Amino acid sequence: MRFGYTIIYVADVRVSLAFFEKAFGLKTRFVHENDYGELETGQTALAFAAHHMGRDNLPAGYVAADDSAVPLGVEIALVTESVKEAHAQAVRAGATVLAEPSLKPWGQTVSHLRCPDGTLVELCSPLSD
């Protein structure tokens, strides 16, 4: 068993891909129409799929991140050497600040943002050994 990818159901796949490129510098590696797309994130892909695909896959329903007044209890963590700079770039691109960058007791700098599509993103520095 290995972790293959995370899929976030969104209203507009291309808009989410473009936001992640502008906000975080992640490039699109694959897109099929406006139904599904993946970002270049290394071995494990971060993907977006259209809400209609989510409804097809989960006929009993799900909570759409962009419909929720508060962030869902799941986050995407992006590791960066400069959390403050990455945080500022994401805000300029349209992210909403949930928590400014702060130093955690274990030595990691962390911030939290919410993307226009509702996705909760943690920006964090690498963990020290």
PLY file of the C-alpha trace (Angstrom):
ply
format ascii 1.0
element vertex 129
property float x
property float y
property float z
element edge 128
property int vertex1
property int vertex2
end_header
0.00 0.00 0.00
1.18 3.52 -0.77
-0.42 6.95 -0.71
-1.22 7.85 -4.33
-3.00 11.20 -4.38
-5.43 13.55 -2.72
-8.46 14.71 -4.71
-10.32 17.89 -3.78
-13.76 18.35 -5.28
-14.17 21.92 -6.55
-16.55 24.06 -8.59
-13.99 24.80 -11.32
-10.94 22.58 -11.76
-9.04 24.99 -14.01
-9.60 27.92 -11.62
-8.28 25.87 -8.69
-5.24 24.72 -10.69
-4.52 28.32 -11.73
-4.87 29.56 -8.15
-2.45 26.94 -6.80
0.03 27.87 -9.53
-0.21 31.59 -8.78
-0.34 31.24 -4.99
2.12 28.41 -4.41
4.09 28.00 -7.66
2.82 24.45 -8.29
2.56 23.63 -12.00
-0.27 21.71 -13.63
0.93 18.32 -14.84
-2.34 16.93 -16.20
-5.83 18.20 -16.92
-8.81 16.54 -18.57
-11.40 19.05 -19.78
-12.73 20.79 -16.64
-13.40 17.50 -14.86
-10.03 16.56 -13.37
-6.53 17.99 -13.01
-3.31 17.30 -11.14
-0.50 19.50 -9.91
3.17 18.62 -10.09
3.87 17.90 -6.43
6.36 15.05 -6.58
5.56 11.37 -6.14
2.16 12.00 -4.52
-0.24 14.08 -6.61
-2.56 16.83 -5.46
-5.61 16.67 -7.72
-8.87 18.51 -8.26
-12.08 17.05 -9.62
-15.35 18.74 -10.51
-18.24 18.57 -8.07
-20.27 16.53 -10.54
-17.62 13.80 -10.31
-17.87 13.92 -6.53
-21.63 13.50 -6.75
-21.16 10.55 -9.12
-18.59 8.93 -6.83
-20.44 9.70 -3.59
-24.18 9.52 -4.34
-25.06 9.94 -0.64
-23.37 13.35 -0.79
-20.43 15.16 0.80
-19.65 18.58 2.26
-18.21 20.81 -0.43
-15.37 22.92 0.97
-16.58 26.01 -0.90
-20.09 25.64 0.60
-18.88 25.37 4.19
-18.79 28.55 6.30
-15.80 27.13 8.18
-12.87 25.10 6.85
-13.29 21.34 6.68
-11.28 19.29 9.15
-8.71 18.31 6.51
-5.75 20.35 5.33
-3.13 20.24 2.62
0.34 20.95 4.05
2.91 22.53 1.76
6.51 22.59 2.99
8.61 25.66 2.21
11.84 27.20 3.42
10.14 30.61 3.70
6.67 30.40 5.22
6.36 34.19 5.58
7.11 34.85 1.90
4.91 31.98 0.69
2.10 33.11 2.97
2.27 36.67 1.61
2.28 35.40 -1.99
-0.79 33.23 -1.36
-2.64 36.18 0.19
-1.77 38.34 -2.84
-3.19 35.55 -5.03
-6.49 35.59 -3.14
-6.13 33.25 -0.15
-7.82 34.18 3.13
-5.64 34.30 6.24
-6.75 31.97 9.03
-3.52 32.10 11.05
-0.45 34.24 10.43
2.95 32.53 10.36
4.08 31.60 13.85
6.87 29.57 15.40
5.60 26.38 17.04
7.16 24.90 20.22
8.73 22.11 18.16
10.63 24.65 16.04
8.51 24.67 12.90
7.05 27.86 11.40
3.40 27.35 10.37
0.57 29.42 8.88
-2.95 28.53 7.74
-4.86 29.86 4.74
-8.14 29.15 3.01
-8.17 29.07 -0.79
-11.01 30.55 -2.84
-12.26 26.99 -3.52
-12.49 26.38 0.25
-9.36 24.23 0.59
-7.53 24.60 3.91
-3.77 24.94 3.38
-1.02 24.82 5.96
2.29 26.36 4.97
5.10 24.98 7.08
8.85 24.95 7.30
10.65 21.62 7.16
10.86 19.74 10.44
14.33 19.70 11.95
15.96 16.38 12.71
0 1
1 2
2 3
3 4
4 5
5 6
6 7
7 8
8 9
9 10
10 11
11 12
12 13
13 14
14 15
15 16
16 17
17 18
18 19
19 20
20 21
21 22
22 23
23 24
24 25
25 26
26 27
27 28
28 29
29 30
30 31
31 32
32 33
33 34
34 35
35 36
36 37
37 38
38 39
39 40
40 41
41 42
42 43
43 44
44 45
45 46
46 47
47 48
48 49
49 50
50 51
51 52
52 53
53 54
54 55
55 56
56 57
57 58
58 59
59 60
60 61
61 62
62 63
63 64
64 65
65 66
66 67
67 68
68 69
69 70
70 71
71 72
72 73
73 74
74 75
75 76
76 77
77 78
78 79
79 80
80 81
81 82
82 83
83 84
84 85
85 86
86 87
87 88
88 89
89 90
90 91
91 92
92 93
93 94
94 95
95 96
96 97
97 98
98 99
99 100
100 101
101 102
102 103
103 104
104 105
105 106
106 107
107 108
108 109
109 110
110 111
111 112
112 113
113 114
114 115
115 116
116 117
117 118
118 119
119 120
120 121
121 122
122 123
123 124
124 125
125 126
126 127
127 128
